[in-house]
Amino acid sequence: MSISSRKIFYQRQLSPKFQEIYDLKTSNLGHWWLTLVYKYIVSHLKAMPFIYILPLSGVAAFLLYLILGQLVVKLVTLLQHGF
């Protein structure tokens, strides 16, 4: 088998597989309201993820510190020394 015939063979064999991989179904969460909220959130996260993720992670860390107190500090210290 020559190189060009192998290339054509693999192209014919793999082309339908690539179409299966890249053919994504629409997101449906079962209820129209959940799907609407999901698409709204995902569209903003795709455009500017750090504007939303950084403040939320800061608020989550602060709430964990308020709830668990010194346990969070000890856990972070342990993880820093472990890694």
C-alpha positions, 0 to 999 in steps of 0.5 A, spaced: 500 500 500 502 506 498 502 512 502 497 516 498 492 510 498 493 509 506 492 516 507 485 516 503 483 509 506 484 513 513 481 519 511 475 515 509 475 511 515 476 516 520 472 522 517 465 519 520 469 518 527 471 525 527 464 527 525 461 523 531 466 527 536 464 534 533 457 533 533 454 536 539 447 535 542 444 541 545 444 542 552 437 540 555 436 539 563 429 537 562 426 543 565 425 549 560 427 554 566 433 550 568 436 550 561 435 557 560 439 559 566 444 554 564 445 557 558 445 564 561 450 562 566 455 558 561 454 564 556 457 569 561 462 564 563 465 562 556 466 570 555 469 572 561 470 566 566 475 570 571 470 576 572 465 571 576 470 565 578 475 570 582 470 573 586 466 567 588 472 563 590 474 569 595 467 569 598 467 562 598 474 562 602 472 567 607 465 564 608 469 557 610 474 561 614 468 564 618 464 557 619 470 553 620 475 558 623 482 556 625 481 549 622 481 552 615 488 555 617 491 548 619 488 545 613 491 550 608 498 549 612 498 542 612 497 542 605 502 547 603 507 543 607 505 536 604 506 539 597 
